[in-house]
């Protein structure tokens, strides 16, 4: 069993290097992005309140002055309804026109409809806050924003993969350890040799073996060079900056889709 574990680790590293070599020989490239950096580049996170963990300009935004916000929403609603009436009239006039012009008008209409949906949902949130005597919406109101951010990131990553004809696009945050492994306890490694575990099949279930195995991993992770710890980092192209630039032009996410609103079960 121990030999199997060791051989499995070696086989895993060999497969990783084989994949890199195979892709390079075939002419296809491997790319990577850091989703943590990309997430913070999204317009939604540019208006994130780290104190309340809510997003400004969305239904989850903290309420500061209910009277002022109700008045502001009323004004926005009047302007949005007038704009919607106008754009629908323009769509009717341009119906027989060019497809490009129609597409622009329909996109503008969708934005106005989204704005009206935001106003309705925000009013509901404000009413609930007043009933509870709070000014910070429930954490569940942030889910639609986070889901929208995730969808935008997935779309951008897919575009990068296709535009650059990448064999695969990896997420560096998934490959990077969250923290550096602790220093191995050498006295644990030196006290028992691997051979003694191999000679006793029952020892694999012992706490001593688990401690030895854990410290072995810590030892080799520090001992091996970076290429072994993160084999895809070398010979791959970093597309993080490109992804961030594309995300910064994403549409603002304000509302939850009516058909996908989070259940409070």
Buried (B, 14 or more C-beta within 10 A) or exposed (E): EBEEEEEEEEEEBEEBEEBBEEBBEEEEBBBBBBBEBBBBBBBBBEBBEEEBEBBEBBBBBBBEEEEEBBEEBEEBBEEBBEBBEEBEEBBEEBEEEEEEEBEBBEEBBEBBBBBBBBBEBBBEBBEEBEEEEEBBBBEEBBBBBBBBBEEBBEEBBEEBBEEBEBBBBBBBBEBEEEEEBEEBBEEBBEEBEBEEBEEEEEBBEEEEBEBBBBBBEBBBBEEEEEBEBBBBBEEBBEBBEBBBEBBEEBEBBBBBEEEEEEEEE
